Amino acid sequence: MHAARIAAMTYLSTEVSRWGLIRRMLPEPYREEFKEIINVLHIKYFYHGDYPKDSIKKEFEYWCSKVGYFIHKLEKL
């Protein structure tokens, strides 16, 4: 989640680090992707601890790939 935030900050050339402000600054479709990453990884999993405890490795690999792809797309712009 922090990698996605830092990549978005770099893409936007901003020092703003607040999740909500970054999300609003991103153009679509990146805004929705960033929102999903934050809602799941930061809020659901980190704040609420509501993560799939029976498939942690699989879930980690899924999100690692998803965030990596998000970063890759920002790099190509």
mmCIF file of the N, C-alpha and C atoms, coordinates in Angstrom:
data_MODEL
# 
_entry.id   MODEL 
# 
loop_
_atom_site.group_PDB 
_atom_site.id 
_atom_site.type_symbol 
_atom_site.label_atom_id 
_atom_site.label_alt_id 
_atom_site.label_comp_id 
_atom_site.label_asym_id 
_atom_site.label_entity_id 
_atom_site.label_seq_id 
_atom_site.pdbx_PDB_ins_code 
_atom_site.Cartn_x 
_atom_site.Cartn_y 
_atom_site.Cartn_z 
_atom_site.occupancy 
_atom_site.B_iso_or_equiv 
_atom_site.pdbx_formal_charge 
_atom_site.auth_seq_id 
_atom_site.auth_comp_id 
_atom_site.auth_asym_id 
_atom_site.auth_atom_id 
_atom_site.pdbx_PDB_model_num 
ATOM 1   N N  . MET A 1 1  ? 0.821   -1.186  0.000   1.00 0.00 ? 1  MET A N  1 
ATOM 2   C CA . MET A 1 1  ? 0.000   0.000   0.000   1.00 0.00 ? 1  MET A CA 1 
ATOM 3   C C  . MET A 1 1  ? 0.864   1.248   0.000   1.00 0.00 ? 1  MET A C  1 
ATOM 4   N N  . HIS A 1 2  ? 1.972   1.231   0.754   1.00 0.00 ? 2  HIS A N  1 
ATOM 5   C CA . HIS A 1 2  ? 2.852   2.395   0.755   1.00 0.00 ? 2  HIS A CA 1 
ATOM 6   C C  . HIS A 1 2  ? 3.545   2.539   -0.591  1.00 0.00 ? 2  HIS A C  1 
ATOM 7   N N  . ALA A 1 3  ? 3.854   1.432   -1.231  1.00 0.00 ? 3  ALA A N  1 
ATOM 8   C CA . ALA A 1 3  ? 4.484   1.491   -2.552  1.00 0.00 ? 3  ALA A CA 1 
ATOM 9   C C  . ALA A 1 3  ? 3.541   2.168   -3.548  1.00 0.00 ? 3  ALA A C  1 
ATOM 10  N N  . ALA A 1 4  ? 2.252   1.854   -3.471  1.00 0.00 ? 4  ALA A N  1 
ATOM 11  C CA . ALA A 1 4  ? 1.270   2.477   -4.361  1.00 0.00 ? 4  ALA A CA 1 
ATOM 12  C C  . ALA A 1 4  ? 1.178   3.969   -4.081  1.00 0.00 ? 4  ALA A C  1 
ATOM 13  N N  . ARG A 1 5  ? 1.217   4.347   -2.816  1.00 0.00 ? 5  ARG A N  1 
ATOM 14  C CA . ARG A 1 5  ? 1.144   5.763   -2.441  1.00 0.00 ? 5  ARG A CA 1 
ATOM 15  C C  . ARG A 1 5  ? 2.377   6.512   -2.957  1.00 0.00 ? 5  ARG A C  1 
ATOM 16  N N  . ILE A 1 6  ? 3.547   5.951   -2.750  1.00 0.00 ? 6  ILE A N  1 
ATOM 17  C CA . ILE A 1 6  ? 4.774   6.604   -3.193  1.00 0.00 ? 6  ILE A CA 1 
ATOM 18  C C  . ILE A 1 6  ? 4.815   6.699   -4.722  1.00 0.00 ? 6  ILE A C  1 
ATOM 19  N N  . ALA A 1 7  ? 4.383   5.653   -5.405  1.00 0.00 ? 7  ALA A N  1 
ATOM 20  C CA . ALA A 1 7  ? 4.337   5.686   -6.866  1.00 0.00 ? 7  ALA A CA 1 
ATOM 21  C C  . ALA A 1 7  ? 3.372   6.761   -7.354  1.00 0.00 ? 7  ALA A C  1 
ATOM 22  N N  . ALA A 1 8  ? 2.222   6.870   -6.703  1.00 0.00 ? 8  ALA A N  1 
ATOM 23  C CA . ALA A 1 8  ? 1.243   7.893   -7.086  1.00 0.00 ? 8  ALA A CA 1 
ATOM 24  C C  . ALA A 1 8  ? 1.797   9.290   -6.816  1.00 0.00 ? 8  ALA A C  1 
ATOM 25  N N  . MET A 1 9  ? 2.482   9.464   -5.705  1.00 0.00 ? 9  MET A N  1 
ATOM 26  C CA . MET A 1 9  ? 3.093   10.759  -5.388  1.00 0.00 ? 9  MET A CA 1 
ATOM 27  C C  . MET A 1 9  ? 4.139   11.118  -6.442  1.00 0.00 ? 9  MET A C  1 
ATOM 28  N N  . THR A 1 10 ? 4.924   10.146  -6.854  1.00 0.00 ? 10 THR A N  1 
ATOM 29  C CA . THR A 1 10 ? 5.949   10.376  -7.874  1.00 0.00 ? 10 THR A CA 1 
ATOM 30  C C  . THR A 1 10 ? 5.292   10.730  -9.204  1.00 0.00 ? 10 THR A C  1 
ATOM 31  N N  . TYR A 1 11 ? 4.270   9.969   -9.582  1.00 0.00 ? 11 TYR A N  1 
ATOM 32  C CA . TYR A 1 11 ? 3.551   10.236  -10.822 1.00 0.00 ? 11 TYR A CA 1 
ATOM 33  C C  . TYR A 1 11 ? 2.969   11.653  -10.823 1.00 0.00 ? 11 TYR A C  1 
ATOM 34  N N  . LEU A 1 12 ? 2.426   12.066  -9.676  1.00 0.00 ? 12 LEU A N  1 
ATOM 35  C CA . LEU A 1 12 ? 1.799   13.384  -9.568  1.00 0.00 ? 12 LEU A CA 1 
ATOM 36  C C  . LEU A 1 12 ? 2.811   14.507  -9.311  1.00 0.00 ? 12 LEU A C  1 
ATOM 37  N N  . SER A 1 13 ? 4.056   14.142  -9.081  1.00 0.00 ? 13 SER A N  1 
ATOM 38  C CA . SER A 1 13 ? 5.103   15.118  -8.726  1.00 0.00 ? 13 SER A CA 1 
ATOM 39  C C  . SER A 1 13 ? 4.655   15.978  -7.549  1.00 0.00 ? 13 SER A C  1 
ATOM 40  N N  . THR A 1 14 ? 4.264   15.311  -6.474  1.00 0.00 ? 14 THR A N  1 
ATOM 41  C CA . THR A 1 14 ? 3.768   16.010  -5.301  1.00 0.00 ? 14 THR A CA 1 
ATOM 42  C C  . THR A 1 14 ? 4.419   15.470  -4.040  1.00 0.00 ? 14 THR A C  1 
ATOM 43  N N  . GLU A 1 15 ? 4.459   16.291  -3.028  1.00 0.00 ? 15 GLU A N  1 
ATOM 44  C CA . GLU A 1 15 ? 4.917   15.857  -1.716  1.00 0.00 ? 15 GLU A CA 1 
ATOM 45  C C  . GLU A 1 15 ? 3.738   15.567  -0.798  1.00 0.00 ? 15 GLU A C  1 
ATOM 46  N N  . VAL A 1 16 ? 2.533   15.799  -1.310  1.00 0.00 ? 16 VAL A N  1 
ATOM 47  C CA . VAL A 1 16 ? 1.321   15.478  -0.564  1.00 0.00 ? 16 VAL A CA 1 
ATOM 48  C C  . VAL A 1 16 ? 1.314   13.982  -0.322  1.00 0.00 ? 16 VAL A C  1 
ATOM 49  N N  . SER A 1 17 ? 1.138   13.585  0.938   1.00 0.00 ? 17 SER A N  1 
ATOM 50  C CA . SER A 1 17 ? 1.191   12.156  1.230   1.00 0.00 ? 17 SER A CA 1 
ATOM 51  C C  . SER A 1 17 ? -0.115  11.608  1.804   1.00 0.00 ? 17 SER A C  1 
ATOM 52  N N  . ARG A 1 18 ? -1.117  12.440  1.933   1.00 0.00 ? 18 ARG A N  1 
ATOM 53  C CA . ARG A 1 18 ? -2.402  11.978  2.471   1.00 0.00 ? 18 ARG A CA 1 
ATOM 54  C C  . ARG A 1 18 ? -3.142  11.161  1.421   1.00 0.00 ? 18 ARG A C  1 
ATOM 55  N N  . TRP A 1 19 ? -3.584  9.974   1.846   1.00 0.00 ? 19 TRP A N  1 
ATOM 56  C CA . TRP A 1 19 ? -4.231  9.027   0.939   1.00 0.00 ? 19 TRP A CA 1 
ATOM 57  C C  . TRP A 1 19 ? -5.368  9.671   0.149   1.00 0.00 ? 19 TRP A C  1 
ATOM 58  N N  . GLY A 1 20 ? -6.253  10.364  0.857   1.00 0.00 ? 20 GLY A N  1 
ATOM 59  C CA . GLY A 1 20 ? -7.439  10.941  0.213   1.00 0.00 ? 20 GLY A CA 1 
ATOM 60  C C  . GLY A 1 20 ? -7.096  12.007  -0.807  1.00 0.00 ? 20 GLY A C  1 
ATOM 61  N N  . LEU A 1 21 ? -6.138  12.841  -0.493  1.00 0.00 ? 21 LEU A N  1 
ATOM 62  C CA . LEU A 1 21 ? -5.736  13.895  -1.436  1.00 0.00 ? 21 LEU A CA 1 
ATOM 63  C C  . LEU A 1 21 ? -5.087  13.304  -2.674  1.00 0.00 ? 21 LEU A C  1 
ATOM 64  N N  . ILE A 1 22 ? -4.246  12.316  -2.468  1.00 0.00 ? 22 ILE A N  1 
ATOM 65  C CA . ILE A 1 22 ? -3.608  11.659  -3.613  1.00 0.00 ? 22 ILE A CA 1 
ATOM 66  C C  . ILE A 1 22 ? -4.674  11.037  -4.506  1.00 0.00 ? 22 ILE A C  1 
ATOM 67  N N  . ARG A 1 23 ? -5.624  10.353  -3.877  1.00 0.00 ? 23 ARG A N  1 
ATOM 68  C CA . ARG A 1 23 ? -6.692  9.702   -4.649  1.00 0.00 ? 23 ARG A CA 1 
ATOM 69  C C  . ARG A 1 23 ? -7.434  10.728  -5.505  1.00 0.00 ? 23 ARG A C  1 
ATOM 70  N N  . ARG A 1 24 ? -7.777  11.858  -4.931  1.00 0.00 ? 24 ARG A N  1 
ATOM 71  C CA . ARG A 1 24 ? -8.519  12.870  -5.681  1.00 0.00 ? 24 ARG A CA 1 
ATOM 72  C C  . ARG A 1 24 ? -7.688  13.498  -6.798  1.00 0.00 ? 24 ARG A C  1 
ATOM 73  N N  . MET A 1 25 ? -6.390  13.508  -6.652  1.00 0.00 ? 25 MET A N  1 
ATOM 74  C CA . MET A 1 25 ? -5.511  14.105  -7.657  1.00 0.00 ? 25 MET A CA 1 
ATOM 75  C C  . MET A 1 25 ? -5.274  13.181  -8.855  1.00 0.00 ? 25 MET A C  1 
ATOM 76  N N  . LEU A 1 26 ? -5.442  11.887  -8.652  1.00 0.00 ? 26 LEU A N  1 
ATOM 77  C CA . LEU A 1 26 ? -5.189  10.922  -9.728  1.00 0.00 ? 26 LEU A CA 1 
ATOM 78  C C  . LEU A 1 26 ? -6.302  10.945  -10.768 1.00 0.00 ? 26 LEU A C  1 
ATOM 79  N N  . PRO A 1 27 ? -5.954  10.822  -12.032 1.00 0.00 ? 27 PRO A N  1 
ATOM 80  C CA . PRO A 1 27 ? -6.992  10.704  -13.064 1.00 0.00 ? 27 PRO A CA 1 
ATOM 81  C C  . PRO A 1 27 ? -7.557  9.282   -13.059 1.00 0.00 ? 27 PRO A C  1 
ATOM 82  N N  . GLU A 1 28 ? -8.747  9.143   -13.624 1.00 0.00 ? 28 GLU A N  1 
ATOM 83  C CA . GLU A 1 28 ? -9.310  7.807   -13.813 1.00 0.00 ? 28 GLU A CA 1 
ATOM 84  C C  . GLU A 1 28 ? -8.514  7.107   -14.908 1.00 0.00 ? 28 GLU A C  1 
ATOM 85  N N  . PRO A 1 29 ? -8.361  5.840   -14.898 1.00 0.00 ? 29 PRO A N  1 
ATOM 86  C CA . PRO A 1 29 ? -8.883  4.827   -13.993 1.00 0.00 ? 29 PRO A CA 1 
ATOM 87  C C  . PRO A 1 29 ? -7.999  4.603   -12.768 1.00 0.00 ? 29 PRO A C  1 
ATOM 88  N N  . TYR A 1 30 ? -6.898  5.342   -12.666 1.00 0.00 ? 30 TYR A N  1 
ATOM 89  C CA . TYR A 1 30 ? -5.951  5.138   -11.568 1.00 0.00 ? 30 TYR A CA 1 
ATOM 90  C C  . TYR A 1 30 ? -6.557  5.506   -10.215 1.00 0.00 ? 30 TYR A C  1 
ATOM 91  N N  . ARG A 1 31 ? -7.455  6.473   -10.234 1.00 0.00 ? 31 ARG A N  1 
ATOM 92  C CA . ARG A 1 31 ? -8.120  6.886   -8.996  1.00 0.00 ? 31 ARG A CA 1 
ATOM 93  C C  . ARG A 1 31 ? -8.887  5.723   -8.369  1.00 0.00 ? 31 ARG A C  1 
ATOM 94  N N  . GLU A 1 32 ? -9.646  5.010   -9.171  1.00 0.00 ? 32 GLU A N  1 
ATOM 95  C CA . GLU A 1 32 ? -10.433 3.878   -8.643  1.00 0.00 ? 32 GLU A CA 1 
ATOM 96  C C  . GLU A 1 32 ? -9.528  2.750   -8.165  1.00 0.00 ? 32 GLU A C  1 
ATOM 97  N N  . GLU A 1 33 ? -8.481  2.474   -8.914  1.00 0.00 ? 33 GLU A N  1 
ATOM 98  C CA . GLU A 1 33 ? -7.540  1.422   -8.506  1.00 0.00 ? 33 GLU A CA 1 
ATOM 99  C C  . GLU A 1 33 ? -6.873  1.766   -7.184  1.00 0.00 ? 33 GLU A C  1 
ATOM 100 N N  . PHE A 1 34 ? -6.430  3.007   -7.063  1.00 0.00 ? 34 PHE A N  1 
ATOM 101 C CA . PHE A 1 34 ? -5.781  3.465   -5.839  1.00 0.00 ? 34 PHE A CA 1 
ATOM 102 C C  . PHE A 1 34 ? -6.765  3.386   -4.672  1.00 0.00 ? 34 PHE A C  1 
ATOM 103 N N  . LYS A 1 35 ? -7.990  3.781   -4.919  1.00 0.00 ? 35 LYS A N  1 
ATOM 104 C CA . LYS A 1 35 ? -9.029  3.722   -3.881  1.00 0.00 ? 35 LYS A CA 1 
ATOM 105 C C  . LYS A 1 35 ? -9.230  2.282   -3.400  1.00 0.00 ? 35 LYS A C  1 
ATOM 106 N N  . GLU A 1 36 ? -9.276  1.341   -4.320  1.00 0.00 ? 36 GLU A N  1 
ATOM 107 C CA . GLU A 1 36 ? -9.447  -0.064  -3.949  1.00 0.00 ? 36 GLU A CA 1 
ATOM 108 C C  . GLU A 1 36 ? -8.259  -0.561  -3.120  1.00 0.00 ? 36 GLU A C  1 
ATOM 109 N N  . ILE A 1 37 ? -7.048  -0.216  -3.539  1.00 0.00 ? 37 ILE A N  1 
ATOM 110 C CA . ILE A 1 37 ? -5.854  -0.625  -2.803  1.00 0.00 ? 37 ILE A CA 1 
ATOM 111 C C  . ILE A 1 37 ? -5.906  -0.100  -1.378  1.00 0.00 ? 37 ILE A C  1 
ATOM 112 N N  . ILE A 1 38 ? -6.240  1.162   -1.211  1.00 0.00 ? 38 ILE A N  1 
ATOM 113 C CA . ILE A 1 38 ? -6.291  1.783   0.114   1.00 0.00 ? 38 ILE A CA 1 
ATOM 114 C C  . ILE A 1 38 ? -7.431  1.196   0.943   1.00 0.00 ? 38 ILE A C  1 
ATOM 115 N N  . ASN A 1 39 ? -8.602  1.063   0.335   1.00 0.00 ? 39 ASN A N  1 
ATOM 116 C CA . ASN A 1 39 ? -9.758  0.540   1.087   1.00 0.00 ? 39 ASN A CA 1 
ATOM 117 C C  . ASN A 1 39 ? -9.516  -0.871  1.612   1.00 0.00 ? 39 ASN A C  1 
ATOM 118 N N  . VAL A 1 40 ? -8.852  -1.689  0.823   1.00 0.00 ? 40 VAL A N  1 
ATOM 119 C CA . VAL A 1 40 ? -8.623  -3.069  1.253   1.00 0.00 ? 40 VAL A CA 1 
ATOM 120 C C  . VAL A 1 40 ? -7.380  -3.180  2.142   1.00 0.00 ? 40 VAL A C  1 
ATOM 121 N N  . LEU A 1 41 ? -6.236  -2.761  1.615   1.00 0.00 ? 41 LEU A N  1 
ATOM 122 C CA . LEU A 1 41 ? -4.988  -2.977  2.349   1.00 0.00 ? 41 LEU A CA 1 
ATOM 123 C C  . LEU A 1 41 ? -4.845  -2.095  3.583   1.00 0.00 ? 41 LEU A C  1 
ATOM 124 N N  . HIS A 1 42 ? -5.179  -0.839  3.439   1.00 0.00 ? 42 HIS A N  1 
ATOM 125 C CA . HIS A 1 42 ? -4.962  0.099   4.546   1.00 0.00 ? 42 HIS A CA 1 
ATOM 126 C C  . HIS A 1 42 ? -6.101  0.071   5.559   1.00 0.00 ? 42 HIS A C  1 
ATOM 127 N N  . ILE A 1 43 ? -7.320  0.122   5.082   1.00 0.00 ? 43 ILE A N  1 
ATOM 128 C CA . ILE A 1 43 ? -8.464  0.212   6.001   1.00 0.00 ? 43 ILE A CA 1 
ATOM 129 C C  . ILE A 1 43 ? -8.921  -1.164  6.471   1.00 0.00 ? 43 ILE A C  1 
ATOM 130 N N  . LYS A 1 44 ? -9.304  -2.018  5.528   1.00 0.00 ? 44 LYS A N  1 
ATOM 131 C CA . LYS A 1 44 ? -9.861  -3.324  5.906   1.00 0.00 ? 44 LYS A CA 1 
ATOM 132 C C  . LYS A 1 44 ? -8.837  -4.215  6.609   1.00 0.00 ? 44 LYS A C  1 
ATOM 133 N N  . TYR A 1 45 ? -7.663  -4.358  5.986   1.00 0.00 ? 45 TYR A N  1 
ATOM 134 C CA . TYR A 1 45 ? -6.676  -5.286  6.540   1.00 0.00 ? 45 TYR A CA 1 
ATOM 135 C C  . TYR A 1 45 ? -5.886  -4.679  7.694   1.00 0.00 ? 45 TYR A C  1 
ATOM 136 N N  . PHE A 1 46 ? -5.331  -3.468  7.490   1.00 0.00 ? 46 PHE A N  1 
ATOM 137 C CA . PHE A 1 46 ? -4.466  -2.885  8.513   1.00 0.00 ? 46 PHE A CA 1 
ATOM 138 C C  . PHE A 1 46 ? -5.251  -2.345  9.703   1.00 0.00 ? 46 PHE A C  1 
ATOM 139 N N  . TYR A 1 47 ? -6.208  -1.446  9.451   1.00 0.00 ? 47 TYR A N  1 
ATOM 140 C CA . TYR A 1 47 ? -6.955  -0.845  10.567  1.00 0.00 ? 47 TYR A CA 1 
ATOM 141 C C  . TYR A 1 47 ? -7.871  -1.832  11.264  1.00 0.00 ? 47 TYR A C  1 
ATOM 142 N N  . HIS A 1 48 ? -8.636  -2.571  10.474  1.00 0.00 ? 48 HIS A N  1 
ATOM 143 C CA . HIS A 1 48 ? -9.651  -3.453  11.054  1.00 0.00 ? 48 HIS A CA 1 
ATOM 144 C C  . HIS A 1 48 ? -9.157  -4.879  11.298  1.00 0.00 ? 48 HIS A C  1 
ATOM 145 N N  . GLY A 1 49 ? -8.019  -5.242  10.738  1.00 0.00 ? 49 GLY A N  1 
ATOM 146 C CA . GLY A 1 49 ? -7.495  -6.593  10.923  1.00 0.00 ? 49 GLY A CA 1 
ATOM 147 C C  . GLY A 1 49 ? -8.369  -7.659  10.297  1.00 0.00 ? 49 GLY A C  1 
ATOM 148 N N  . ASP A 1 50 ? -9.191  -7.242  9.342   1.00 0.00 ? 50 ASP A N  1 
ATOM 149 C CA . ASP A 1 50 ? -10.146 -8.140  8.699   1.00 0.00 ? 50 ASP A CA 1 
ATOM 150 C C  . ASP A 1 50 ? -9.555  -8.696  7.404   1.00 0.00 ? 50 ASP A C  1 
ATOM 151 N N  . TYR A 1 51 ? -8.613  -9.611  7.541   1.00 0.00 ? 51 TYR A N  1 
ATOM 152 C CA . TYR A 1 51 ? -7.973  -10.217 6.379   1.00 0.00 ? 51 TYR A CA 1 
ATOM 153 C C  . TYR A 1 51 ? -8.180  -11.729 6.422   1.00 0.00 ? 51 TYR A C  1 
ATOM 154 N N  . PRO A 1 52 ? -8.093  -12.375 5.269   1.00 0.00 ? 52 PRO A N  1 
ATOM 155 C CA . PRO A 1 52 ? -8.337  -13.825 5.203   1.00 0.00 ? 52 PRO A CA 1 
ATOM 156 C C  . PRO A 1 52 ? -7.200  -14.605 5.867   1.00 0.00 ? 52 PRO A C  1 
ATOM 157 N N  . LYS A 1 53 ? -7.370  -14.941 7.113   1.00 0.00 ? 53 LYS A N  1 
ATOM 158 C CA . LYS A 1 53 ? -6.321  -15.583 7.904   1.00 0.00 ? 53 LYS A CA 1 
ATOM 159 C C  . LYS A 1 53 ? -5.986  -16.997 7.439   1.00 0.00 ? 53 LYS A C  1 
ATOM 160 N N  . ASP A 1 54 ? -6.886  -17.614 6.695   1.00 0.00 ? 54 ASP A N  1 
ATOM 161 C CA . ASP A 1 54 ? -6.637  -18.977 6.220   1.00 0.00 ? 54 ASP A CA 1 
ATOM 162 C C  . ASP A 1 54 ? -5.883  -19.023 4.886   1.00 0.00 ? 54 ASP A C  1 
ATOM 163 N N  . SER A 1 55 ? -5.712  -17.868 4.254   1.00 0.00 ? 55 SER A N  1 
ATOM 164 C CA . SER A 1 55 ? -5.002  -17.848 2.965   1.00 0.00 ? 55 SER A CA 1 
ATOM 165 C C  . SER A 1 55 ? -4.112  -16.601 2.855   1.00 0.00 ? 55 SER A C  1 
ATOM 166 N N  . ILE A 1 56 ? -3.340  -16.360 3.892   1.00 0.00 ? 56 ILE A N  1 
ATOM 167 C CA . ILE A 1 56 ? -2.516  -15.148 3.948   1.00 0.00 ? 56 ILE A CA 1 
ATOM 168 C C  . ILE A 1 56 ? -1.516  -15.088 2.788   1.00 0.00 ? 56 ILE A C  1 
ATOM 169 N N  . LYS A 1 57 ? -0.811  -16.172 2.539   1.00 0.00 ? 57 LYS A N  1 
ATOM 170 C CA . LYS A 1 57 ? 0.208   -16.163 1.481   1.00 0.00 ? 57 LYS A CA 1 
ATOM 171 C C  . LYS A 1 57 ? -0.417  -15.892 0.120   1.00 0.00 ? 57 LYS A C  1 
ATOM 172 N N  . LYS A 1 58 ? -1.512  -16.545 -0.170  1.00 0.00 ? 58 LYS A N  1 
ATOM 173 C CA . LYS A 1 58 ? -2.203  -16.353 -1.448  1.00 0.00 ? 58 LYS A CA 1 
ATOM 174 C C  . LYS A 1 58 ? -2.683  -14.906 -1.579  1.00 0.00 ? 58 LYS A C  1 
ATOM 175 N N  . GLU A 1 59 ? -3.238  -14.381 -0.520  1.00 0.00 ? 59 GLU A N  1 
ATOM 176 C CA . GLU A 1 59 ? -3.741  -13.007 -0.524  1.00 0.00 ? 59 GLU A CA 1 
ATOM 177 C C  . GLU A 1 59 ? -2.588  -12.007 -0.694  1.00 0.00 ? 59 GLU A C  1 
ATOM 178 N N  . PHE A 1 60 ? -1.484  -12.261 0.006   1.00 0.00 ? 60 PHE A N  1 
ATOM 179 C CA . PHE A 1 60 ? -0.315  -11.399 -0.123  1.00 0.00 ? 60 PHE A CA 1 
ATOM 180 C C  . PHE A 1 60 ? 0.183   -11.382 -1.567  1.00 0.00 ? 60 PHE A C  1 
ATOM 181 N N  . GLU A 1 61 ? 0.284   -12.537 -2.169  1.00 0.00 ? 61 GLU A N  1 
ATOM 182 C CA . GLU A 1 61 ? 0.759   -12.635 -3.549  1.00 0.00 ? 61 GLU A CA 1 
ATOM 183 C C  . GLU A 1 61 ? -0.182  -11.909 -4.514  1.00 0.00 ? 61 GLU A C  1 
ATOM 184 N N  . TYR A 1 62 ? -1.485  -12.044 -4.272  1.00 0.00 ? 62 TYR A N  1 
ATOM 185 C CA . TYR A 1 62 ? -2.477  -11.362 -5.109  1.00 0.00 ? 62 TYR A CA 1 
ATOM 186 C C  . TYR A 1 62 ? -2.276  -9.848  -5.044  1.00 0.00 ? 62 TYR A C  1 
ATOM 187 N N  . TRP A 1 63 ? -2.210  -9.319  -3.821  1.00 0.00 ? 63 TRP A N  1 
ATOM 188 C CA . TRP A 1 63 ? -2.096  -7.873  -3.667  1.00 0.00 ? 63 TRP A CA 1 
ATOM 189 C C  . TRP A 1 63 ? -0.726  -7.355  -4.065  1.00 0.00 ? 63 TRP A C  1 
ATOM 190 N N  . CYS A 1 64 ? 0.298   -8.125  -3.861  1.00 0.00 ? 64 CYS A N  1 
ATOM 191 C CA . CYS A 1 64 ? 1.639   -7.741  -4.297  1.00 0.00 ? 64 CYS A CA 1 
ATOM 192 C C  . CYS A 1 64 ? 1.644   -7.574  -5.820  1.00 0.00 ? 64 CYS A C  1 
ATOM 193 N N  . SER A 1 65 ? 1.029   -8.504  -6.511  1.00 0.00 ? 65 SER A N  1 
ATOM 194 C CA . SER A 1 65 ? 0.925   -8.446  -7.961  1.00 0.00 ? 65 SER A CA 1 
ATOM 195 C C  . SER A 1 65 ? 0.069   -7.263  -8.409  1.00 0.00 ? 65 SER A C  1 
ATOM 196 N N  . LYS A 1 66 ? -1.052  -7.066  -7.755  1.00 0.00 ? 66 LYS A N  1 
ATOM 197 C CA . LYS A 1 66 ? -1.980  -5.976  -8.110  1.00 0.00 ? 66 LYS A CA 1 
ATOM 198 C C  . LYS A 1 66 ? -1.324  -4.606  -7.923  1.00 0.00 ? 66 LYS A C  1 
ATOM 199 N N  . VAL A 1 67 ? -0.647  -4.410  -6.799  1.00 0.00 ? 67 VAL A N  1 
ATOM 200 C CA . VAL A 1 67 ? 0.033   -3.145  -6.539  1.00 0.00 ? 67 VAL A CA 1 
ATOM 201 C C  . VAL A 1 67 ? 1.205   -2.980  -7.510  1.00 0.00 ? 67 VAL A C  1 
ATOM 202 N N  . GLY A 1 68 ? 1.921   -4.038  -7.779  1.00 0.00 ? 68 GLY A N  1 
ATOM 203 C CA . GLY A 1 68 ? 3.018   -3.980  -8.737  1.00 0.00 ? 68 GLY A CA 1 
ATOM 204 C C  . GLY A 1 68 ? 2.545   -3.569  -10.122 1.00 0.00 ? 68 GLY A C  1 
ATOM 205 N N  . TYR A 1 69 ? 1.411   -4.085  -10.531 1.00 0.00 ? 69 TYR A N  1 
ATOM 206 C CA . TYR A 1 69 ? 0.852   -3.739  -11.834 1.00 0.00 ? 69 TYR A CA 1 
ATOM 207 C C  . TYR A 1 69 ? 0.403   -2.278  -11.852 1.00 0.00 ? 69 TYR A C  1 
ATOM 208 N N  . PHE A 1 70 ? -0.189  -1.812  -10.759 1.00 0.00 ? 70 PHE A N  1 
ATOM 209 C CA . PHE A 1 70 ? -0.597  -0.412  -10.632 1.00 0.00 ? 70 PHE A CA 1 
ATOM 210 C C  . PHE A 1 70 ? 0.621   0.499   -10.805 1.00 0.00 ? 70 PHE A C  1 
ATOM 211 N N  . ILE A 1 71 ? 1.700   0.168   -10.128 1.00 0.00 ? 71 ILE A N  1 
ATOM 212 C CA . ILE A 1 71 ? 2.931   0.955   -10.215 1.00 0.00 ? 71 ILE A CA 1 
ATOM 213 C C  . ILE A 1 71 ? 3.481   0.910   -11.641 1.00 0.00 ? 71 ILE A C  1 
ATOM 214 N N  . HIS A 1 72 ? 3.489   -0.263  -12.222 1.00 0.00 ? 72 HIS A N  1 
ATOM 215 C CA . HIS A 1 72 ? 3.978   -0.423  -13.608 1.00 0.00 ? 72 HIS A CA 1 
ATOM 216 C C  . HIS A 1 72 ? 3.203   0.479   -14.568 1.00 0.00 ? 72 HIS A C  1 
ATOM 217 N N  . LYS A 1 73 ? 1.892   0.529   -14.435 1.00 0.00 ? 73 LYS A N  1 
ATOM 218 C CA . LYS A 1 73 ? 1.081   1.372   -15.322 1.00 0.00 ? 73 LYS A CA 1 
ATOM 219 C C  . LYS A 1 73 ? 1.405   2.847   -15.140 1.00 0.00 ? 73 LYS A C  1 
ATOM 220 N N  . LEU A 1 74 ? 1.615   3.281   -13.890 1.00 0.00 ? 74 LEU A N  1 
ATOM 221 C CA . LEU A 1 74 ? 1.971   4.684   -13.635 1.00 0.00 ? 74 LEU A CA 1 
ATOM 222 C C  . LEU A 1 74 ? 3.334   5.016   -14.250 1.00 0.00 ? 74 LEU A C  1 
ATOM 223 N N  . GLU A 1 75 ? 4.247   4.056   -14.200 1.00 0.00 ? 75 GLU A N  1 
ATOM 224 C CA . GLU A 1 75 ? 5.586   4.270   -14.765 1.00 0.00 ? 75 GLU A CA 1 
ATOM 225 C C  . GLU A 1 75 ? 5.535   4.485   -16.274 1.00 0.00 ? 75 GLU A C  1 
ATOM 226 N N  . LYS A 1 76 ? 4.564   3.860   -16.927 1.00 0.00 ? 76 LYS A N  1 
ATOM 227 C CA . LYS A 1 76 ? 4.483   3.918   -18.380 1.00 0.00 ? 76 LYS A CA 1 
ATOM 228 C C  . LYS A 1 76 ? 3.850   5.210   -18.890 1.00 0.00 ? 76 LYS A C  1 
ATOM 229 N N  . LEU A 1 77 ? 3.264   5.988   -17.988 1.00 0.00 ? 77 LEU A N  1 
ATOM 230 C CA . LEU A 1 77 ? 2.607   7.238   -18.430 1.00 0.00 ? 77 LEU A CA 1 
ATOM 231 C C  . LEU A 1 77 ? 3.593   8.333   -18.690 1.00 0.00 ? 77 LEU A C  1 
# 
